[in-house]
Amino acid sequence: MNRQRRVSGHTAVMSRRHKALNVISWREAKHIGQRWYFPGTTCPQGHVAKRSVSNRECRACVDAKRKRKPEQSRAKDRRRNGTPKRIASSRASYRRNIEKRRAYDAQRYPAEAEARKARALVWARANPAKRRKLTAQARRWIKQATPSWLTSEQKAAIHAIYMDAAAREGDWQVDHMVPIRGKDVCGLHVPWNLRVISGDENRKKGNRL
């Protein structure tokens, strides 16, 4: 007895995800390298949901199992995701896509970005001593990264870059393209290593190349 039935139309709504899915067969999904497919039919348990290409398991059934046996599901996830290979792969993927992730978060959650700025301002006003300490530390690092062989013209060029950033309207900062306190490599405080970028870009870049 065939327990599956075709859902009318070419799209169906997945109850748990609350969004429409286009019907795509297992063969088509596997051909294009997609991890899931959506046949538009009910599974033996009566769910209309997308399914895994690897084992053809219904996503709604997996969620139901997790709810019935949460401890077993968490233990399985730990065994699967806790291997050194998976951990190294996850960390490498995070490092490769950190800028895309931050850009996506800033676009999708603009209110959260503004809230972070507000919290940073409140912290700076509430902790003036710590702020002065961090500022002094940054100046000390810049002094250590400034070579003694710089000419007066090069020093004037550095000063001009900082004056350019201060003269612009809005939040503009001077960035070291090769950070002077980088994890893998340290740059110098020289004119050709400086550029003026927005404060948001500088905060996103952080202490990275």
C-alpha positions in Angstrom: 0.0 0.0 0.0 1.4 3.3 -1.0 1.3 5.7 2.0 2.6 8.7 0.1 0.3 11.2 -1.6 1.1 14.0 -3.9 0.6 17.5 -2.5 -1.4 19.7 -4.9 0.7 22.4 -6.7 4.4 22.6 -7.2 5.2 24.0 -3.7 4.3 23.0 -0.2 4.7 24.6 3.2 7.0 22.9 5.7 5.1 23.1 8.9 8.1 23.6 11.2 10.1 26.0 9.0 7.1 28.0 7.9 8.4 28.7 4.4 7.5 27.4 0.9 9.8 24.8 -0.7 10.1 24.0 -4.4 9.6 20.4 -5.4 12.8 18.7 -6.3 13.5 15.0 -6.7 16.2 13.0 -5.0 18.0 12.4 -8.3 18.0 16.1 -9.3 19.2 17.2 -5.8 22.0 14.7 -5.9 23.0 15.8 -9.4 23.5 19.4 -8.4 25.2 18.5 -5.1 22.3 19.6 -2.8 22.1 18.1 0.7 18.3 17.9 0.8 15.4 17.3 -1.6 11.7 17.9 -1.4 9.4 15.4 -3.2 6.2 17.2 -2.2 4.7 14.0 -0.7 4.0 12.8 2.8 6.4 10.5 4.6 5.1 7.3 6.3 4.6 9.4 9.4 2.5 12.0 7.5 5.0 14.8 7.4 5.4 17.1 4.4 9.0 18.2 4.8 12.4 18.2 3.1 14.5 15.0 3.2 18.2 14.2 3.4 19.9 13.2 0.2 22.3 10.9 2.0 19.7 8.7 3.8 16.4 10.0 2.5 15.2 10.6 6.0 12.5 13.1 6.6 13.6 16.3 8.4 10.4 16.4 10.5 10.9 12.8 11.6 14.4 13.7 12.7 13.1 16.7 14.7 10.5 14.4 16.3 13.2 11.9 17.4 15.2 14.6 18.9 12.3 15.8 21.0 11.5 12.2 22.2 15.2 11.3 23.0 17.1 14.5 23.4 20.0 13.0 25.4 20.7 10.3 22.7 20.5 13.0 20.0 23.0 15.2 21.8 25.3 12.3 22.4 25.2 11.4 18.7 25.9 15.0 17.7 28.9 15.1 20.1 30.3 11.9 18.6 29.8 13.1 15.1 31.0 16.7 15.5 33.7 16.2 18.1 36.2 14.4 15.9 39.4 16.2 15.2 38.7 16.2 11.5 35.3 17.9 11.9 36.6 20.4 14.4 39.5 21.4 12.1 37.1 21.6 9.1 34.7 23.8 11.1 37.4 26.2 12.3 38.9 26.5 8.8 35.4 27.2 7.4 34.8 29.9 10.0 38.1 31.6 9.3 37.4 31.6 5.5 34.0 33.0 5.8 34.2 35.3 8.8 33.9 38.5 6.7 30.9 37.1 4.8 29.3 36.1 8.2 29.8 39.5 9.7 28.5 41.3 6.6 25.5 39.0 6.6 24.8 39.7 10.3 25.2 43.4 9.9 22.7 43.4 7.0 20.2 41.1 8.6 20.5 42.4 12.2 21.2 46.2 11.9 19.5 46.8 15.3 22.0 44.5 16.9 24.9 46.3 15.4 23.6 49.6 16.7 23.1 48.0 20.1 26.7 46.8 20.2 27.9 50.3 19.4 25.7 51.7 22.2 27.0 49.1 24.7 30.6 50.0 23.7 30.0 53.7 24.3 28.3 53.0 27.7 31.3 50.8 28.7 33.8 53.4 27.6 32.1 56.1 29.7 31.7 53.8 32.7 35.4 52.6 32.5 37.5 55.7 31.7 40.6 54.2 33.5 40.5 51.0 31.4 39.9 53.0 28.3 43.0 55.1 29.0 45.0 52.0 29.6 44.0 50.4 26.3 44.8 53.7 24.5 48.2 53.9 26.1 48.8 50.3 25.2 47.9 50.9 21.6 50.3 54.0 21.5 53.1 51.9 22.9 52.6 49.2 20.2 52.7 51.9 17.5 55.9 53.3 19.0 57.5 49.9 19.0 56.4 49.3 15.4 57.8 52.6 14.1 61.3 52.0 12.6 64.1 54.4 13.5 65.1 54.8 9.9 62.0 56.7 8.8 62.8 60.1 7.2 61.1 63.3 8.1 59.1 63.2 4.8 57.8 59.7 5.7 56.9 60.9 9.2 55.1 63.8 7.7 53.2 61.5 5.4 52.0 59.4 8.4 50.8 62.6 10.1 49.0 63.6 6.9 47.1 60.3 6.8 45.9 60.7 10.4 44.9 64.3 9.7 42.9 63.1 6.6 41.0 60.6 8.8 40.3 63.3 11.4 39.1 65.8 8.8 36.5 63.5 7.3 32.9 63.5 8.5 31.7 60.4 10.3 33.6 57.5 11.8 36.9 57.1 9.9 40.0 55.4 11.3 43.5 54.7 10.2 44.1 51.0 9.6 47.4 49.0 9.4 46.9 46.8 6.4 49.4 44.4 7.9 48.5 44.5 11.6 51.4 45.6 14.0 50.2 42.9 16.5 49.2 40.1 14.1 49.0 36.5 15.0 51.1 35.2 12.2 52.9 38.3 10.9 53.5 41.8 12.3 53.7 44.9 10.2 55.4 48.3 10.6 54.0 51.7 11.4 55.0 53.2 8.0 53.1 55.3 5.4 52.7 52.4 2.9 51.1 50.2 5.5 48.4 52.8 6.5 45.1 53.5 4.9 41.9 55.4 5.9 38.8 53.2 6.2 35.5 53.4 8.0 35.2 52.5 11.6 32.9 49.6 10.8 35.3 48.1 8.3 38.2 48.5 10.8 36.3 46.8 13.5 35.3 44.0 11.2 38.9 43.5 10.0 40.2 43.5 13.6 43.7 42.2 14.1 43.9 40.3 10.7 45.4 40.8 7.3 
